[in-house]
Amino acid sequence: MGKTLPQSCFTFVFWGILLSDGLTYGSKSSASHQTSQLSAYEVVVPQLIGRHRRDLSRAASDKVSYVIHLEGRDHVVTLEKNEILLPEDFTLYTYSLDGSLITQKPEMQDHCHYQGYVEGIPQSTAALSICSGLRGVLHTANASYGIEPLQSSSSFQHLIYHLKDVRSEPLSCGVQHTEPPPSDIEQTQNLDPLSMTQLLRRKRAVLPQTRYVELLLVVDNERFNHKNRNQTAVREEMVHLANYIDSMYIALNIRIVLVGLEIWTYQNPINTDGSAGEVLGRFVQWREKEMVTRRRHDSAQLILGTAGMAFVSTVCSRSHGGGINAYTNNNPVQSFASIVAHELGHNLGMNHDDGRTCHCDVGSCIMNSGATINLEFATNLGTALPTVEVSVVSVSSGLSLSVHDHCPPYCGNKLVDLGEECDCGSDKECEKDPCCEAKTCKLKSGAQCADGVCCKNCQFLPGGTVCRSTTDECDLTEYCNGSSPLCQPDVFKQNGQPCKNTQAYCYNGKCQHYEGQCQAIFGPKAKAAPEVCFKDVNLKGDRFGNCGYQGQGYKKCESRNAMCGKLQCENVQSETVFGILPSIIQTPIAGTKCWGVDFQLGSDVPDPGMVNEGTKCGENKVCLNYQCVNSEVLNFDCDVEKKCHGHGVCNSNKNCHCESGWAPPNCETEGYGGSVDSGPTYNDKDTSTRDGLLVFFFLVLPLMLLAGYVFLRRNELRRRFCRKKRSQGYELYRPTGLPLCPHMQPNPNHRCLLSRDLPTLNSLCLKDQPHPLQYNTVCVKRMTISNLFLSAVTCGFGGLGSGVADTVIPFKTDLPAYYQAWMDIATNLNFFIETHQLQDKVKQMPLLSIHHLKGHRELRLAHLALGVITMGYVWQEGKEKPAKTLPKGLAVPYCRVSEVLGLPPILVYADSVLANWKKKDPNGNLDTVFTLPGGDTCKGFLLVSLMVEKAASSGLQARFMSRALEKKLTARVRFSMEEALLTTATSLIEMREAFQLMHGEVDSTLFYGVLRTFLSGWKDNPMLPEGLRYEGVWEEPRHFSGGSAAQSSAIQCFDELLGIRHKEEHDASFLRRMREYMPPPHRRLIEAIAAGPALRQYVISSASARLSFAYNCCVAELVKLRSYHINTVYKYINIPANKAKRSGCPFGGTSLALRETGTGGSDVLRFLQSIRNSTKDYLIY
């Protein structure tokens, strides 16, 4: 924890219980039943000070006070809301009937859970909820009381009673302490800690700084059914529970923050049968796999009906930070809080208080392993402080209590909050920080990072720098990747990988074997005892020889499982190296001394003296859950010869980790070793060798060859260049009155075209020019989403014949209040889809008139909003279960808006791309107005598409070219035409450059599996073969294609401008049909260009080599753009489709999942290849 703890002590004490079982919803129990378990009680009417009781329905105040009759007189109980109990991002996880996870973030800040004290009574405490009356506990110096509403009362009457007067079934930790230790046990202690646990003996003390434990509770299906399957009841019960636990830990200056709750609503995802150790093992494995990546937390506690158990000192552990807690149906939440506090104490590093000088004024110590929970309890912690020891998490172990500050985030709290790049603390603390700006919490100029194992001197460490070395034969090294301050996630050899010369197996990154475990406990000279020791000792079923617990006692090992019970060692020293006091037994058997240990940690703490799981107990056998079972249970399926070509091993993610000299992913080619998970094993940014070779081969070597050539041909060269000079006609032709050719001036967007263009030549020999398909520009501006210039087409390239506007006013982002129902659903679309609420919300939509929409911009926004709602409604349940009818409240206004705009009633490209953007900040950064499922992938896909459209706008020179084509070909006209064509070519290059950003912004798996579905239409879609019915509009279903790049008017404009006609009638008809999905001004522009003079024929008839070359540049760049589009489609559609085929179609067996179709319904790869090839045919040779 960073500082030496004060040498004072602290005692946890059991909280008592109340009569009622937490909050019981819909209970009709009579008052007589409510008091049946009370031997004495009193009826009181608490009086709220300063407010009327009817005000309790309003938002709860931060502070309240009540007058309560207690101990013969009235007392004022002052309460303050527990503000840190529930964070703003509290998350509730439940499951649907089909097992799908449902994530909700309910508003919980305005809760009614309080803590406080009784005025006039020193060191008194109170933990109450005021949700529906007062319910909770009060503790004074003399006694402990429960208080709860009287169920049959209508006048705010409450029951108050001594907790000692409650009859309730006892709770116990289940540890047996009746068996005396054998006479040959030696009690030893050594101050050197054991590396595997790193537990230190320290006084339990109040921490000097408040620490926060982020707690996540998991409720099993049995408890959920006991609460009548009422999610609200379970949620309130668990919040009560967290409030009570927090009130216990607050005396240690430790606060409990309930960050999440998971309810197993239909079935338990793990098997909860078996011993507590077995269930705990399954739970922490499930937690590591499912919960750790989903929600940050320090400890997860499972609530179920099995005995409690937890790992020690694992509060910060990814793999072991959890516990299980027994909640019997007859014990109320207040007493159960002591069970969870006990197991959480183990996670925090606390061992049992048995046999120590633990004194409690009343009740039992929380960390007592065997005491029955007393109904009387104490919260006056000061009287117990001088006497108690406990194990706390050691600083040297690398673990500590959570220090997350749950106050509102601000710059200077030393936590990197959302929107910050770093946080060095106060101004004084930041004076010596070279990386972080104190005032802004942004990185200083030139700094790449401020903290992290892969950050040094404010720069990322080079890729290949070791950031996590191996700690065991079964561990693997991780490396910095050169672009992050964090080390790669920890991976290790796959469980079941042979180790120690095939004498053992790898298990969770450790080579588990008896000898290593003996040496860890008894020192480096210890060895594993013979098998006879294990069988003789472990068949007894006592504390020194057993196979775990069974009921309330120890379980005898069966002979076949004896090697998986208590560890037996020989050649043992007189002392252990373990850091806590064990009991040691020496058993002479068959001429050898068998040594074993018992650490007396209790039944709810895994015993380090048991054989480790994963230990090899025989040929093809392994220890799991105290049983010697077939090693196949480890699921080791790595054939290193086939999968890794004999040059590596499989890691815990089942990827090859290659030996040095071989490259991942399959160790088939030469490389530097490592895996796709470990980070690069070499500095992939060190280009010195490559740069040296490039300089040599492309500069030094050519110069040497040139010098040799000049030397050998020196006489011939001298004759050629020393004869009398005469005009070679290299002067550029420039008509009178025209400026110097623009291509000869410095222009970063154009290639300089130099040639011998003599007036007498009718054509230009192009043999010295690059082939048009290798044409490129010099210096094309790079574009990113973060610096995209605010420019887009608002109403179709400025309207027919008006050219393209350089800047436009963005579309509207909000509609009149009359249409708030549309905007609410469209804005929260993803949440409603995730929680399966969207279809219900749409069915509840009122039928609204479109007459309140004013102007084109509001109509376009309405069409966009109704479009995304429609796509979400149809595909909410996935490809397999599309909706087949659009409700009237959505269908009627959508079709009417579509009719006014001349668009079909489906989300078209002009909606999702051209009309779906807004300013994100004053710097010109953009964001989408609405999104579909897919998160950042959806935004990236739409905004990159917008950037492509923006790049296209400058290249559409249709109006200028159409006027020029009507004129006689003069030198002036020719140069102007060349300029316009090269501008178009540059625009096509910029489109391709923008298109390349797709690979960094769009995840292929999310696009294919999620976003593609929600962009799909109902034409040529086998999941909607009859189309979609629009209720209240058409009787018969209609077929419409989903939005796709084929609906981009820019590409079709380029085709028409360059006179390109696609050969395949199917392709041409598809493109013509896609024009029906464009805004009318777009369609008219394309038709006008098509009806104008033929540019290609004009270029051919001009016989101008320059003009032909400029035209070819345009065609070549259009071919390149379409080729790049093909590669992108292959990555985002065909590769995922092939994976789906190989995996046997994981999408419910539907043919659509495996079809390589675009969102518009076409065979997209064949279509793009066809039009690319036909485009190439229009080059002029």
DALIN-V898768 format. One record per helix or strand of 2 or more residues. SS is the DSSP state (alpha for helix, beta for strand). FROM is the first residue (numbers start at 1). TO is the last residue. If there is no record, write none. Layout:
# DALIN-V898768
ss: [SS	SS]
from: [FROM	FROM]
to: [TO	TO]
This chain:
# DALIN-V898768
ss: [alpha	beta	beta	alpha	beta	beta	beta	beta	beta	beta	beta	beta	beta	alpha	beta	beta	beta	alpha	alpha	beta	alpha	beta	beta	beta	alpha	alpha	beta	alpha	alpha	beta	beta	beta	beta	beta	beta	beta	beta	alpha	beta	alpha	beta	beta	alpha	beta	beta	beta	beta	beta	beta	alpha	alpha	beta	beta	beta	beta	alpha	alpha	alpha	alpha	alpha	alpha	alpha	alpha	alpha	alpha	beta	alpha	alpha	beta	beta	alpha	alpha	alpha	alpha	alpha	alpha	beta	alpha	alpha	alpha	alpha	alpha	alpha	alpha	alpha]
from: [31	42	47	53	63	73	91	101	113	125	135	144	158	163	186	199	211	221	231	254	276	299	309	322	333	382	389	395	427	455	459	466	478	492	498	504	510	514	527	531	549	553	559	569	582	592	616	621	627	631	640	648	656	662	669	688	714	742	772	785	817	829	838	855	879	885	888	909	918	926	936	958	971	998	1004	1022	1028	1045	1049	1065	1080	1095	1105	1151	1164]
to: [34	44	48	57	70	81	95	104	118	129	139	149	162	165	188	203	219	226	252	263	291	304	310	326	347	384	393	397	430	456	460	468	479	493	499	507	512	522	528	538	550	554	564	570	589	598	618	624	630	634	643	651	658	663	670	712	722	744	774	787	827	834	843	875	881	886	901	914	919	927	953	965	996	1001	1015	1024	1030	1047	1057	1077	1091	1102	1142	1154	1176]
